[in-house]
Amino acid sequence: MNKSRIYILSSAIGVAGGADKATKLLATAYSDLGFNISVFATSCEVDIQQKNINIYGPILNYGHRWKLPQLSLIIRLLFFSVIRKPKFIHCVGLTYEIKLLLSFSKWQNIIIWETTEANKGNRFVYPGIVAKLKHAKLLLAPSETIKNNIINNYNFNGPIGVLPFWTKWEEVQNKLKKRTGKLLYVGRLDKDKGFDCLFDALRIIKQQINIKLDICGRGNVDLIQKMAYGLDDVQFQGFVDNRKMTELYNDADFIVLPSKHEGYPLSLIEACGKSIPIIASRVGSIPEVYENSSAGLLFNANNADELSKCILLAYSESEEAYNKRRESARELYENINNSTYIKVKLQTIVDQFNTS
């Protein structure tokens, strides 16, 4: 039985990026709690087969230069809000869509879930939106680190809660595995993801150890390929289907994420769910989550020397030590990807608006 109506606003719902996946998972989690969910997203790449979830795209899918799709999406959401008022609108990210909503719908209960590092000068925070956060009833951060960044950088005086990201539950047996000499990157192909640092690290160790790197994801492929000059063992796989992705995960010894900026990367949680340890930069929520676990080898962002030492350490350890890291990865996953905890957090959020 549906208890109430909740709207979700996001720039995208799908399987390509962290915020896209988070939107889908959020809709499903609210639905599992018995709520009637309407998702409004400019880009819709997924269909959720659940009775009480509806997905709405923009009225207009042209005029991107003038942002007509985003404008028409907000018009559609506001129309729905008048005829079927939601308990609240849960926004994902600080995008242009959310800025429009904060400008035109100040009478609604608006929750904003920050998906970035919440640092100054972040290009994924839409210009001018921070000044409008005062119209939100609640801000959510995926970690204490991001919560502190919001306090320090956004000058937001309202309540701030913590709602970590999560992934679809992985039923994986932690089998022993021999290393293959393969690293795997999964995510957006963008210069902010630290590919310059990663490729420099691979050049440093090239004469000492033979490491292969598979890169999966969408983005500026040409730019990243040019950055990989002189590295014959770097393979660009593109955006692959589930079968191919499973093969790549099975072959991978470590997931590597050398980002210059991160919020709460889902790719690392997904890796741990598959018992794959990680090599990642100390940015965003990563130190908070992984620093004290042997599942992670961490280095300072933009430091190719440190990254190269992490890779060498990863392949100088015994097979027993490596499989201990795999066990730690799965253990960490089960601790941070707790569906019961997420449902309690979401219900607590809902309860704050029961008298609204």
C-alpha positions as CSV (number, residue, x, y, z in Angstrom):
1,M,0.0,0.0,0.0
2,N,1.4,3.4,-0.9
3,K,1.9,5.6,2.1
4,S,2.6,8.9,0.2
5,R,3.9,10.4,-2.9
6,I,7.6,11.4,-3.3
7,Y,9.2,13.1,-6.3
8,I,12.8,12.6,-7.3
9,L,14.6,15.2,-9.5
10,S,17.9,14.4,-11.2
11,S,19.8,15.3,-14.4
12,A,19.9,11.6,-15.3
13,I,18.7,8.2,-14.3
14,G,20.6,5.2,-15.7
15,V,23.6,3.0,-15.3
16,A,26.5,5.1,-16.7
17,G,27.5,7.5,-13.9
18,G,27.4,7.6,-10.1
19,A,24.6,10.1,-9.8
20,D,22.6,8.3,-12.5
21,K,22.9,5.0,-10.6
22,A,22.2,6.7,-7.3
23,T,19.0,8.1,-8.7
24,K,17.8,4.7,-9.8
25,L,18.7,3.1,-6.4
26,L,17.0,6.0,-4.5
27,A,13.8,5.5,-6.4
28,T,13.8,1.7,-5.8
29,A,14.6,2.1,-2.1
30,Y,11.7,4.6,-1.5
31,S,9.5,2.3,-3.5
32,D,10.5,-0.7,-1.3
33,L,9.3,1.4,1.7
34,G,5.9,1.6,0.1
35,F,6.0,5.1,-1.4
36,N,4.6,6.2,-4.7
37,I,7.6,7.5,-6.7
38,S,7.8,9.9,-9.7
39,V,11.3,10.4,-11.1
40,F,11.9,13.5,-13.2
41,A,15.2,13.3,-15.2
42,T,16.5,15.1,-18.2
43,S,18.2,12.0,-19.4
44,C,16.5,8.6,-19.0
45,E,18.5,5.6,-19.9
46,V,16.8,3.0,-17.8
47,D,13.3,1.6,-17.2
48,I,12.4,0.5,-13.7
49,Q,9.9,-2.4,-13.6
50,Q,8.2,-1.5,-10.4
51,K,4.5,-0.8,-10.1
52,N,4.8,2.4,-8.0
53,I,7.6,4.0,-9.9
54,N,7.0,6.3,-12.8
55,I,9.8,8.0,-14.8
56,Y,9.2,11.3,-16.7
57,G,11.6,13.0,-19.1
58,P,11.5,16.6,-20.4
59,I,8.6,17.8,-22.6
60,L,11.1,19.1,-25.1
61,N,14.1,17.2,-26.3
62,Y,15.6,19.9,-28.5
63,G,17.0,23.4,-27.9
64,H,19.8,22.1,-25.7
65,R,21.8,25.3,-26.4
66,W,19.1,27.2,-24.5
67,K,18.5,24.4,-22.0
68,L,15.0,23.8,-23.2
69,P,14.9,20.2,-22.1
70,Q,15.8,21.2,-18.5
71,L,13.3,24.0,-18.5
72,S,10.5,21.8,-19.8
73,L,11.3,19.1,-17.3
74,I,10.8,21.6,-14.4
75,I,7.6,22.9,-15.9
76,R,6.4,19.3,-16.0
77,L,7.4,18.7,-12.4
78,L,5.8,21.9,-11.2
79,F,2.5,21.0,-13.0
80,F,2.6,17.6,-11.3
81,S,3.3,19.2,-8.0
82,V,0.1,21.3,-8.3
83,I,-2.2,18.5,-9.2
84,R,-0.5,15.8,-7.1
85,K,1.5,17.5,-4.4
86,P,4.4,15.3,-3.1
87,K,5.5,14.9,0.5
88,F,8.8,16.3,-0.7
89,I,11.1,16.5,-3.7
90,H,14.4,14.7,-3.3
91,C,17.0,16.2,-5.6
92,V,20.2,14.5,-6.7
93,G,23.2,16.7,-7.2
94,L,23.6,20.5,-7.6
95,T,22.7,20.8,-11.3
96,Y,20.9,23.3,-13.4
97,E,17.7,21.4,-13.0
98,I,17.9,21.7,-9.2
99,K,18.8,25.4,-9.5
100,L,15.6,26.0,-11.5
101,L,13.5,24.1,-9.0
102,L,15.0,26.2,-6.1
103,S,14.2,29.4,-8.1
104,F,10.6,28.6,-9.0
105,S,9.3,26.3,-6.3
106,K,10.1,27.8,-2.9
107,W,6.9,26.6,-1.4
108,Q,7.8,22.9,-1.8
109,N,9.7,20.7,0.7
110,I,13.0,20.3,-1.1
111,I,15.8,17.9,-0.1
112,I,19.1,18.0,-1.9
113,W,21.6,15.1,-1.9
114,E,25.0,16.4,-2.7
115,T,26.9,14.0,-5.0
116,T,30.2,15.9,-5.4
117,E,33.1,16.6,-3.1
118,A,31.5,19.9,-2.2
119,N,34.8,21.7,-2.6
120,K,35.2,25.3,-3.9
121,G,35.4,25.7,-7.7
122,N,33.8,22.4,-8.4
123,R,32.7,22.4,-12.0
124,F,29.9,19.9,-11.3
125,V,28.2,22.4,-9.0
126,Y,26.1,24.6,-11.2
127,P,27.1,28.3,-11.0
128,G,24.8,30.3,-8.7
129,I,23.1,27.4,-7.1
130,V,24.9,27.6,-3.7
131,A,23.2,31.0,-3.0
132,K,19.8,29.3,-3.5
133,L,20.4,26.4,-1.1
134,K,18.7,28.5,1.6
135,H,15.4,27.4,-0.1
136,A,16.1,23.7,0.7
137,K,14.6,22.2,3.8
138,L,17.4,19.6,4.1
139,L,20.8,18.9,2.6
140,L,22.2,15.4,2.6
141,A,25.8,14.4,2.3
142,P,27.1,10.9,1.5
143,S,29.7,11.1,4.3
144,E,30.9,13.1,7.2
145,T,33.7,14.4,5.1
146,I,31.3,15.9,2.5
147,K,29.1,17.2,5.3
148,N,32.0,19.2,6.7
149,N,32.8,20.5,3.2
150,I,29.2,21.6,2.8
151,I,29.4,23.5,6.1
152,N,32.8,25.1,5.2
153,N,32.1,25.9,1.6
154,Y,28.3,26.4,1.1
155,N,27.4,28.7,4.0
156,F,24.2,26.6,4.5
157,N,22.5,27.2,7.8
158,G,19.8,24.6,7.6
159,P,20.0,20.9,8.7
160,I,22.5,18.6,7.1
161,G,22.1,14.8,7.3
162,V,24.3,12.0,6.1
163,L,23.0,9.5,3.6
164,P,25.7,7.3,2.1
165,F,25.5,5.9,-1.4
166,W,24.9,2.2,-1.9
167,T,24.7,-0.4,-4.6
168,K,22.6,-3.3,-5.7
169,W,23.4,-6.2,-3.4
170,E,26.1,-8.5,-4.7
171,E,25.9,-12.2,-3.7
172,V,29.5,-13.1,-4.3
173,Q,31.5,-15.9,-2.8
174,N,35.0,-14.8,-1.8
175,K,37.0,-17.4,-3.7
176,L,40.8,-17.5,-3.7
177,K,42.2,-15.8,-6.8
178,K,45.6,-15.6,-8.4
179,R,46.7,-12.2,-9.6
180,T,46.6,-11.7,-13.4
181,G,48.6,-8.5,-13.6
182,K,45.5,-6.6,-14.6
183,L,44.1,-3.3,-13.2
184,L,40.7,-2.0,-14.1
185,Y,39.3,1.5,-14.2
186,V,35.5,1.9,-14.4
187,G,34.0,5.4,-14.7
188,R,33.9,8.6,-16.7
189,L,36.7,9.3,-19.1
190,D,37.7,12.8,-18.0
191,K,40.9,14.6,-17.2
192,D,39.6,15.2,-13.6
193,K,39.8,11.4,-13.1
194,G,43.6,11.6,-12.9
195,F,44.6,9.6,-15.9
196,D,47.7,11.7,-16.3
197,C,48.9,10.6,-12.9
198,L,47.9,6.9,-13.6
199,F,49.7,6.8,-16.9
200,D,52.8,8.5,-15.4
201,A,52.8,5.8,-12.6
202,L,52.6,3.0,-15.2
203,R,55.6,4.6,-17.1
204,I,57.6,4.7,-13.9
205,I,57.1,0.9,-13.2
206,K,57.1,-0.2,-16.9
207,Q,60.6,-1.6,-16.7
208,Q,60.0,-3.4,-13.3
209,I,56.7,-5.1,-13.8
210,N,54.3,-5.9,-16.6
211,I,50.9,-4.4,-15.8
212,K,47.9,-4.3,-18.0
213,L,45.1,-1.7,-17.6
214,D,41.5,-2.0,-18.9
215,I,39.5,1.3,-19.1
216,C,35.7,1.2,-19.2
217,G,33.4,4.1,-19.5
218,R,32.1,7.0,-21.5
219,G,33.6,10.4,-22.1
220,N,36.5,12.0,-23.9
221,V,38.1,8.9,-25.3
222,D,40.4,10.7,-27.7
223,L,41.9,12.9,-25.0
224,I,42.5,10.0,-22.7
225,Q,44.0,7.9,-25.5
226,K,46.5,10.6,-26.3
227,M,47.5,10.8,-22.7
228,A,48.3,7.1,-22.7
229,Y,51.1,7.5,-25.3
230,G,53.9,4.9,-25.1
231,L,51.7,2.5,-23.0
232,D,50.9,-0.6,-25.2
233,D,49.2,-2.5,-22.4
234,V,46.3,0.1,-21.9
235,Q,43.1,-1.1,-23.5
236,F,40.1,1.2,-23.9
237,Q,37.0,-1.0,-23.7
238,G,34.3,1.7,-24.0
239,F,30.9,1.3,-22.3
240,V,30.4,-2.4,-22.2
241,D,27.5,-4.7,-21.6
242,N,27.0,-6.7,-18.4
243,R,28.5,-9.9,-19.8
244,K,31.7,-8.2,-20.8
245,M,31.8,-6.2,-17.6
246,T,31.6,-9.4,-15.6
247,E,34.6,-10.8,-17.5
248,L,36.7,-7.7,-16.8
249,Y,35.8,-7.7,-13.1
250,N,36.8,-11.4,-12.9
251,D,40.1,-10.7,-14.5
252,A,40.9,-7.6,-12.5
253,D,43.2,-7.8,-9.5
254,F,42.5,-4.2,-8.3
255,I,40.2,-1.4,-9.3
256,V,42.2,1.8,-9.7
257,L,40.7,5.3,-9.2
258,P,43.3,8.1,-9.5
259,S,40.7,11.0,-9.4
260,K,41.6,14.6,-8.5
261,H,38.1,15.0,-7.1
262,E,35.5,12.6,-5.9
263,G,32.4,12.6,-3.8
264,Y,31.5,9.0,-2.7
265,P,32.4,6.8,-5.7
266,L,30.1,4.0,-6.4
267,S,32.7,2.2,-8.5
268,L,34.7,1.4,-5.4
269,I,31.7,0.1,-3.5
270,E,30.8,-2.1,-6.5
271,A,34.4,-3.4,-6.6
272,C,34.4,-4.4,-2.9
273,G,31.1,-6.2,-3.5
274,K,33.0,-8.4,-6.0
275,S,35.8,-8.9,-3.5
276,I,38.2,-6.7,-5.6
277,P,40.5,-4.5,-3.5
278,I,41.1,-0.9,-4.6
279,I,44.0,1.5,-5.4
280,A,42.6,5.0,-5.1
281,S,43.5,8.7,-4.4
282,R,42.8,10.3,-1.1
283,V,40.0,12.6,-2.2
284,G,36.4,13.2,-1.1
285,S,35.0,10.4,1.1
286,I,37.6,7.8,0.1
287,P,40.0,8.2,3.1
288,E,37.0,8.2,5.5
289,V,35.7,4.9,4.1
290,Y,38.9,3.0,3.0
291,E,41.9,4.4,4.9
292,N,41.6,1.9,7.8
293,S,40.9,-1.2,5.7
294,S,43.4,-3.4,4.0
295,A,40.9,-3.4,1.1
296,G,42.4,-0.1,0.0
297,L,45.8,1.1,-1.0
298,L,45.6,4.9,-1.0
299,F,47.9,7.7,-2.4
300,N,47.8,11.4,-2.5
301,A,46.1,12.8,-5.7
302,N,48.4,13.8,-8.6
303,N,51.3,12.0,-7.0
304,A,52.5,9.5,-9.6
305,D,55.4,8.3,-7.5
306,E,53.1,7.4,-4.6
307,L,50.7,5.6,-7.0
308,S,53.6,3.7,-8.6
309,K,54.7,2.5,-5.1
310,C,51.1,1.4,-4.4
311,I,51.0,-0.7,-7.6
312,L,54.4,-2.2,-6.8
313,L,53.3,-3.1,-3.3
314,A,50.1,-4.7,-4.6
315,Y,52.2,-7.0,-6.8
316,S,55.1,-7.7,-4.5
317,E,52.9,-9.2,-1.7
318,S,52.2,-12.9,-1.4
319,E,49.1,-14.5,-2.8
320,E,48.0,-15.0,0.7
321,A,48.3,-11.3,1.5
322,Y,46.5,-10.4,-1.7
323,N,43.6,-12.7,-0.9
324,K,43.4,-11.2,2.6
325,R,42.8,-7.9,0.8
326,R,40.0,-9.5,-1.1
327,E,38.4,-10.8,2.1
328,S,38.7,-7.3,3.6
329,A,37.1,-5.8,0.5
330,R,34.0,-8.0,0.8
331,E,33.9,-7.4,4.6
332,L,33.9,-3.6,4.1
333,Y,31.2,-3.9,1.4
334,E,28.9,-5.8,3.8
335,N,29.5,-3.1,6.5
336,I,28.9,0.0,4.3
337,N,26.3,-1.4,1.9
338,N,23.7,-2.3,4.5
339,S,20.2,-2.2,3.1
340,T,18.5,-2.2,6.5
341,Y,20.6,0.8,7.5
342,I,19.7,2.7,4.3
343,K,15.9,2.0,4.8
344,V,16.1,3.3,8.3
345,K,17.9,6.5,7.1
346,L,15.3,7.0,4.4
347,Q,12.4,6.5,6.8
348,T,14.0,8.9,9.2
349,I,14.1,11.5,6.4
350,V,10.5,10.9,5.5
351,D,9.4,11.2,9.2
352,Q,10.8,14.7,9.3
353,F,8.1,15.8,6.8
354,N,5.2,13.8,8.3
355,T,3.8,17.0,9.9
356,S,4.4,19.2,6.8
